[in-house]
């Protein structure tokens, strides 16, 4: 054997190897930190990979475990939920949100973009505004009693401010209720029928002040016009001269109305009689007999005769 051949080193003694394999605490700590960093990097790589790519193996050479989303196109993905089919037996119908509907009082349901409580708030605002208007119509009391408005009947300062503002009448509530023959309210129809006033006169607010109230018969009708009785009577006496002249004019109009009514009745009766007379004449004319003559028959004397086939009436016929 040649001496240049490499020779394997002699094995170390057990004591020497155990001394070299001993690890210090710093080395153990460093090894643990390296292991944790490697695991963290591996976890980051797994999270960064696309979730739908189930064919890419992980560090353990296994397919990653994940939930296939419903929107995926994979053949193993769950089928999408189908919408429920409408029952054809129900017929055609339209879906409306009744909470947003407004009654238009015309037979239709109108969608309103406003909130459901918008109308209620509008009504509350109008009610509060009218209440503020009523309170603002009140005249503040003065410390001087002679400057305060007083009732024309009893001298009380507790007057009806609505009558004072609209009808320009100073009266308290007690006197207004105790004297209805003077301070009661009349409608426009009563003024026209009982006092013979015209519509333009009643609509003139400077001439005849009036209150406007909602119609009690129906909300869609026009507002009522209410007039103070003594103001209407004063204007009527001034227009016709006196109460007796008004009564005479009223009686005259009643008599003319009766005369027009009787004249209309007489005209209708004449037309009825005329139609009846014409009908009788036509009936009598229709009932008259019409002769139906046959051919001319010649007798022994050579004269021609025609005989009616229905009644036997005979006439002589001369031929030239």
C-alpha positions, 0 to 999 in steps of 0.5 A: 500500500502506498502511504499517500492514500487518504486516511479517515480520521479516528473517531472522537472520544465520547467525552469530547463529542458531548462537550462540543454538543452542549448549547448555551442558552443564547444559542437555544434562544436564537434557534427558537427565534429562527423557527418562529420567523420561518413559521411566520414567513410560511403563514404569510406566503399561504395567506398571499396565495389566491384562495381559489387556487386549490391546486397549489400545495402548501409547505407540507405538500398538501392542498390548502384547506379553504371554503369555496365561495358561492360566487366561484365558478368551480364545479364543486361550488354550491349552486346559486339560490333560485328566486321563488316563482310567482304563482300564476293563479294569482293573476296580474297585480301591482305592488304598492307601498301603502305607507307612502300613498295619499288619498286624492279623493278622486278614486286614485292612489297617488304616491307622495314623496313627502313623509307620512307625517308631513300633512299632520305637521302642516295642519298643526302649523296652520292651527298654531298660526290661526291660534296666534292670529286669534291671540294677536287680535286681542287688544292689550289692556290699558292701565287707563280704563277709559282707553279700553274697548267696552261692550256697547250694551253693558260696558264690560271690557270682556268683549268678543275680539273676533266680532270686534276685528271682523264685524267691527262690533263691540259686544261681550259674550253674555250680551251676545247670547242674551240678545239673539234678535240683535247679535245673532248671525245670518247666512247669505241665503237668509239675507237674500230671501228675507231681506231681499239683498243682492249677492254683490251687496253681500260680498262687499266687505266695506258695506257688509262685513261678514265672517267666513266659516267652514260649511257644516253640510260638506267640507268640499262646499264653499265657506259660509258667509255669516252676517250680523243681524242688526247690521243686515237690518240697518242696511235693509231699512236704508235700502228699502226705506223702512220695515213696512216698505220691505214687507210690501216689496216682499208681498209684491214679489210673492204675488208676482211669483204666484202670477208667473207660476199660474201663467206657466200652469195655464200655458201648459194646460193650453198646450195639453188641450191643443195636443188633445184636440189635435189627437181627437181630430186625427183619430176621427180622421183616421176612423173615416171610411174610405170607399173602394170602388170596383169596375164600372158596370153598365145597366140596361139604360146605358148608365155606368155605376160603381159599387164599393166592395166594403159598404155597398155605396153606389155612384153614377159614372158618366163617360164622355 
